[in-house]
């Protein structure tokens, strides 16, 4: 088991929900989004490549490996559990650059995250038991013609083998033997089925026996399995007096889970809501609606109130505008920075744009509110507790549970 890890992710929330697994096992962990930064035992870097074309996404990963990866450091290539972005191009380039550098370049691929309803069966992604291609997630955003991971990786020229769920459940010894066979056969990658966390534990145990030959590719489910192999969880609690002032929730994701959770939070009379139309953000400063929204945000935080800021989603949102809208939203919120007591952000593009605008350079990870919802502390111009969440993770009460989690750490308020 490596004691140092580099996690390369295509967005910020994914970097955090993988790194927190190692933090909870006792390894200091941080997330950054620039090549320069701290040298933690576990360092997760957001390559910000989710919206890139395959060539650009591959180039970003090559540069980060050349700049940050060292021999003896475990490499975890984080990919989206529903195959958004360019995971195949990124993985192919990762293998290529590792081989050039004489470093382990055999990929153990297991994108399942059972605790979030993502499984891999017969090589294909399923979400809560349904084929990914039949879900709203796929209809809204997909990069490939199929959600079969073996087919996707073979399509970019990778020599790929597949381990069925029956093989996985035959045990770690059997899986290790199959991995050794694949190595001997000069395969580039082995895709592993997994339906439960125990399946991923078997993959982790078997592949760690070959740590000098492999690197890992997956989502938070595989990261958690690797971290569990270290032994009992050792979480670090946040001190109560680290949270003073209003809690700012920012929802930029169009995913159904985040929108439903925002609606539940908005129904809480103690939370002030500001919904902003995309047209207001596109028009930018100078409009009456922009000024009105900014006054409402500043006023609520001046009073120490908890606040939900949400980009209103239309019936058919234009996903190509996501990054631009997130940057404008960050510009709108920026004057409120000194008044923020704690921060929650959902959606990788939104999180990166907002944190960058606030002068935040990284996140020290502390604990996990619930699976896929990590808690940390920001670094840089602003130091506050922060929770990040991938847009499609969680359920309709996730934001409310995060509100209660924060409030329990605010001395001046008793959470009911």
C-alpha positions in Angstrom: 0.0 0.0 0.0 1.6 3.3 -1.1 1.9 5.9 1.7 1.8 8.7 -0.9 -0.8 9.2 -3.6 -1.4 11.5 -6.6 -5.1 11.7 -7.7 -5.8 13.2 -11.1 -9.4 14.2 -11.7 -11.3 16.0 -14.4 -13.2 18.2 -12.1 -13.0 19.6 -8.5 -15.8 17.7 -6.8 -14.4 14.4 -8.1 -10.9 15.2 -6.9 -12.4 15.9 -3.4 -14.6 12.9 -3.1 -11.7 10.6 -3.9 -9.1 12.3 -1.7 -11.4 12.3 1.3 -11.3 8.5 1.4 -7.6 8.6 2.1 -7.9 11.5 4.6 -10.4 9.5 6.6 -7.9 6.6 6.8 -5.3 8.9 8.4 -3.3 10.3 5.5 -3.1 14.1 5.2 -5.0 15.0 2.0 -5.6 18.2 0.0 -7.2 19.3 -3.3 -5.6 21.9 -5.6 -6.3 23.1 -9.1 -2.9 24.5 -10.1 0.2 22.4 -10.8 2.1 24.2 -8.1 0.9 23.6 -4.6 1.5 21.7 -1.3 3.1 18.3 -1.3 0.7 16.4 0.9 0.7 12.6 1.4 -2.4 12.6 -0.7 -2.6 15.3 -3.3 -5.7 15.5 -5.6 -5.4 17.8 -8.6 -8.4 19.1 -10.6 -7.2 19.0 -14.2 -10.5 20.9 -15.1 -10.8 18.8 -18.3 -14.4 17.7 -18.0 -15.5 20.1 -20.8 -12.4 19.6 -23.0 -12.2 17.7 -26.3 -10.2 14.5 -26.2 -6.9 16.0 -27.3 -7.0 18.9 -24.9 -8.0 16.6 -22.0 -5.2 14.2 -22.7 -2.6 17.0 -22.9 -3.7 18.4 -19.5 -3.1 15.0 -17.9 0.3 14.5 -19.6 1.5 17.8 -18.2 0.3 17.1 -14.7 1.9 13.7 -14.6 5.2 15.1 -15.9 5.0 17.9 -13.3 3.7 16.1 -10.2 4.1 12.3 -10.4 7.2 10.6 -8.8 8.3 7.0 -8.6 6.9 5.2 -5.5 3.8 7.5 -5.4 0.5 5.6 -6.0 -1.4 7.1 -9.0 -5.2 7.2 -9.0 -6.8 8.4 -12.3 -10.2 9.6 -11.2 -12.9 9.2 -13.9 -16.6 10.0 -13.7 -18.7 7.1 -12.6 -21.1 7.8 -15.5 -18.4 8.3 -18.1 -18.8 12.1 -18.6 -15.9 14.0 -20.0 -13.0 12.2 -21.8 -12.0 9.3 -19.5 -10.8 7.1 -22.4 -8.5 9.8 -24.0 -7.2 10.7 -20.5 -6.5 7.1 -19.6 -4.8 6.3 -22.9 -2.5 9.4 -22.5 -1.8 8.5 -18.9 -0.6 5.0 -19.9 1.5 6.5 -22.8 3.3 9.0 -20.6 3.9 6.5 -17.8 5.5 4.1 -20.2 7.7 6.8 -21.6 8.9 7.6 -18.0 9.4 3.9 -17.2 6.7 3.9 -14.5 3.9 1.4 -13.8 1.5 1.7 -16.7 -1.0 -1.1 -16.3 -4.5 0.3 -15.4 -6.8 -1.4 -13.0 -10.2 0.1 -14.0 -13.2 0.0 -11.6 -15.5 3.0 -12.0 -18.3 1.7 -9.8 -19.4 3.7 -6.8 -22.1 1.4 -5.2 -22.9 3.8 -2.3 -24.0 6.4 -5.0 -25.9 3.8 -7.0 -23.3 3.4 -9.7 -22.3 -0.2 -10.5 -20.5 -2.0 -13.3 -22.0 -5.2 -14.7 -20.9 -7.1 -17.7 -18.5 -4.2 -18.3 -21.3 -1.6 -18.6 -22.3 1.2 -16.2 -25.6 0.9 -14.4 -27.3 3.6 -12.2 -29.6 2.3 -9.5 -30.0 -0.9 -11.4 -30.8 0.8 -14.8 -28.5 0.8 -17.8 -26.8 4.2 -17.9 -28.0 4.8 -21.5 -31.6 4.7 -20.3 -31.1 7.5 -17.6 -31.6 11.2 -17.6 -27.9 11.6 -16.8 -27.0 10.0 -20.2 -29.7 11.9 -22.1 -28.4 15.2 -20.7 -24.6 14.6 -21.1 -22.6 11.8 -22.6 -19.4 11.5 -24.6 -19.6 8.0 -26.1 -22.1 5.9 -28.0 -22.1 3.2 -25.3 -21.7 3.0 -21.6 -19.8 -0.3 -21.9 -16.4 0.6 -20.5 -14.5 -2.2 -22.3 -15.9 -1.0 -25.6 -15.0 2.6 -24.9 -11.4 1.8 -23.9 -10.9 -0.6 -26.8 -12.2 2.2 -29.1 -9.2 4.4 -28.3 -6.7 1.6 -29.0 -6.2 0.2 -25.5 -5.7 -3.5 -25.1 -8.4 -4.2 -22.6 -9.5 -7.3 -20.7 -12.6 -7.7 -18.5 -13.2 -9.4 -15.2 -16.8 -10.4 -14.6 -18.6 -10.2 -11.3 -18.3 -14.0 -11.0 -14.5 -13.7 -11.3 -14.4 -10.9 -8.8 -16.4 -12.9 -6.3 -14.2 -15.9 -6.7 -11.8 -13.9 -4.4 -8.7 -11.8 -4.3 -6.4 -14.7 -5.2 -8.3 -15.4 -8.4 -8.4 -11.8 -9.3 -4.7 -11.4 -8.7 -4.0 -14.4 -11.0 -6.2 -12.8 -13.7 -4.3 -9.5 -13.4 -1.0 -11.2 -13.6 -2.2 -13.0 -16.7 -3.2 -9.7 -18.3 0.2 -8.2 -17.4 2.0 -11.1 -19.0 -0.2 -10.8 -22.0 0.8 -7.1 -22.4 -2.7 -5.7 -21.8 -3.0 -2.0 -21.1 -6.0 -2.2 -18.8 -8.4 -4.6 -17.0 -11.9 -3.5 -16.4 -13.4 -5.0 -13.2 -17.1 -5.5 -12.6 -18.4 -4.4 -9.1 -21.9 -4.2 -7.6 -21.0 -3.8 -3.9 -18.3 -2.2 -1.9 -17.1 -5.7 -1.0 -16.5 -6.3 -4.7 -14.3 -3.2 -4.8 -12.5 -4.4 -1.7 -11.5 -7.6 -3.5 -10.3 -5.6 -6.5 -8.2 -3.3 -4.2 -6.7 -6.3 -2.2 -5.7 -8.1 -5.4 -4.3 -5.1 -7.2 -2.3 -3.9 -4.2 -0.3 -7.1 -4.3 0.8 -5.8 -7.7 1.4 -2.2 -6.7 4.8 -2.0 -8.4 3.2 -2.7 -11.8 -0.2 -1.0 -11.7 -2.1 2.3 -11.3 -5.7 2.7 -10.5 -8.6 4.2 -12.5 -12.0 4.7 -11.0 -14.3 6.9 -8.9 -14.7 7.4 -5.2 -15.8 3.8 -4.7 -12.4 2.4 -5.7 -10.6 5.2 -3.7 -12.6 4.1 -0.6 -11.7 0.5 -1.1 -8.0 1.3 -1.5 -8.1 3.5 1.7 -10.0 0.8 3.6 -7.0 -1.5 3.0 -5.0 0.7 5.4 -7.2 -0.4 8.4 -9.7 1.3 10.7 -11.0 4.8 9.8 -9.4 7.7 11.7 -11.5 10.8 11.0 -10.5 14.2 12.2 -13.3 16.3 13.8 -13.6 20.1 13.1 -13.5 22.3 16.2 -16.9 24.1 16.8 -15.4 27.6 17.0 -14.0 27.3 13.5 -17.5 28.3 12.1 -18.9 31.8 12.7 -21.3 33.7 10.5 -23.7 32.8 7.7 -23.5 29.6 5.7 -23.5 30.1 1.9 -24.9 27.3 -0.3 -24.2 27.7 -4.0 -26.0 25.4 -6.5 -24.9 25.6 -10.1 -25.5 22.0 -11.1 -28.5 21.2 -13.3 -28.6 17.6 -12.0 -31.9 16.4 -10.7 -30.5 15.4 -7.3 -29.0 18.9 -6.7 -32.2 20.7 -7.8 -34.4 18.5 -5.6 -32.1 19.1 -2.6 -32.0 22.8 -3.2 -35.9 22.9 -3.2 -35.9 21.1 0.2 -33.4 23.6 1.6 -35.3 26.6 0.2 -38.4 25.4 2.0 -36.6 26.1 5.3 -37.8 29.5 6.5 -34.5 30.1 8.2 -32.7 30.0 4.9 -32.7 33.0 2.6 -33.0 32.1 -1.1 -31.7 34.0 -4.1 -32.5 32.5 -7.5 -30.7 34.0 -10.4 -31.7 33.6 -14.1 -29.0 32.6 -16.5 -29.9 35.7 -18.6 -28.9 38.0 -15.6 -25.5 36.3 -15.4 -25.0 36.4 -19.2 -25.7 40.2 -19.2 -23.3 40.8 -16.3 -22.9 43.8 -14.0 -24.9 46.9 -14.7 -28.4 45.5 -14.8 -31.0 46.2 -12.1 -31.5 42.5 -11.6 -27.7 41.9 -11.0 -27.6 44.7 -8.5 -30.7 43.4 -6.8 -29.4 39.9 -6.5 -26.0 41.2 -5.1 -27.7 43.4 -2.5 -29.8 40.4 -1.4 -26.7 38.2 -1.0 -24.8 40.8 0.9 -27.8 41.7 3.1 -28.4 38.2 4.2 -24.8 37.5 5.1 -24.5 40.8 6.8 -27.3 39.7 9.1 -25.5 36.3 9.7 -28.3 34.4 7.9 -27.8 31.2 6.0 -28.2 31.6 2.3 -29.0 29.6 -0.8 -27.8 31.0 -4.1 -29.0 29.1 -7.1 -28.8 29.4 -10.9 -32.3 28.9 -12.1 -32.5 25.9 -14.5 -34.7 26.1 -17.6 -36.5 23.2 -19.1 -33.6 22.5 -21.5 -30.5 24.1 -20.0 -27.5 24.8 -22.4 -24.7 22.8 -20.8 -22.1 24.5 -23.0 -22.8 27.7 -21.0 -22.0 26.1 -17.7 -18.4 27.4 -17.2 -19.3 30.9 -18.3 -22.3 31.1 -16.0 -20.3 29.7 -13.1 -17.6 32.5 -13.6 -20.3 35.2 -13.7 -21.9 33.7 -10.6 -18.6 33.9 -8.8 -18.2 37.5 -9.9 -21.6 38.3 -8.4 -20.8 36.6 -5.1 -17.3 37.9 -4.7 -18.1 41.1 -2.7 -19.7 38.9 0.0 -16.4 36.9 0.6 -15.5 38.5 4.0 -19.0 37.7 5.3 -19.0 34.0 4.5 -18.8 31.7 7.6 -19.0 28.4 5.8 -19.4 27.3 2.2 -21.3 24.6 0.3 -20.9 24.2 -3.5 -22.4 21.7 -5.8 -21.2 21.2 -9.4 -17.5 21.0 -10.3 -17.5 23.9 -12.7 -19.3 26.1 -10.2 -17.0 25.1 -7.4 -13.8 25.8 -9.3 -15.0 29.2 -10.6 -16.2 30.4 -7.2 -13.2 29.2 -5.3 -10.8 30.7 -7.8 -12.6 34.0 -7.7 -12.5 34.1 -3.9 -8.7 33.6 -4.0 -8.9 30.1 -2.6 -6.0 27.9 -3.8 -6.8 24.6 -2.2 -8.9 22.5 0.2 -7.5 20.6 3.2 -9.8 17.6 3.6 -11.1 16.7 7.0 -14.1 14.3 7.0 -17.2 13.2 5.0 -20.7 14.4 5.8 -22.1 11.4 3.8 -20.8 9.3 0.9 -19.5 11.5 -1.9 -19.9 14.7 0.2 -16.6 15.7 1.7 -15.9 18.4 4.3 -12.7 20.4 4.3 -11.2 23.8 5.0 -10.2 26.2 2.3 -6.7 27.6 1.9 -5.6 30.9 0.4 -7.3 34.3 0.7 -10.3 32.9 2.6 -10.2 30.2 5.3 -13.6 28.7 6.0 -15.2 25.2 6.3 -16.3 23.9 3.0 -18.4 21.0 1.6 -18.3 20.1 -2.1 -20.6 17.7 -3.9 -20.8 16.4 -7.4 -24.1 17.5 -8.9 -25.7 14.1 -9.3 -24.7 12.7 -5.9 -26.9 12.7 -2.8 -30.7 12.8 -2.4 -33.3 15.5 -1.8 -32.2 16.0 1.8 -28.5 16.1 1.3 -28.2 20.0 1.5 -30.4 20.0 4.6 -28.2 17.5 6.3 -25.2 19.6 5.4 -26.9 22.6 6.9 -27.4 20.8 10.1 -23.8 19.5 10.1 -22.5 23.1 9.8 -24.9 24.5 12.4 -23.9 22.0 15.0 -20.4 23.5 14.7 -21.7 27.1 15.1 -21.6 28.0 18.8 -24.2 30.8 18.5 -27.0 28.6 17.1 -28.6 25.4 18.2 -29.7 23.2 15.3 -33.1 21.6 15.7 
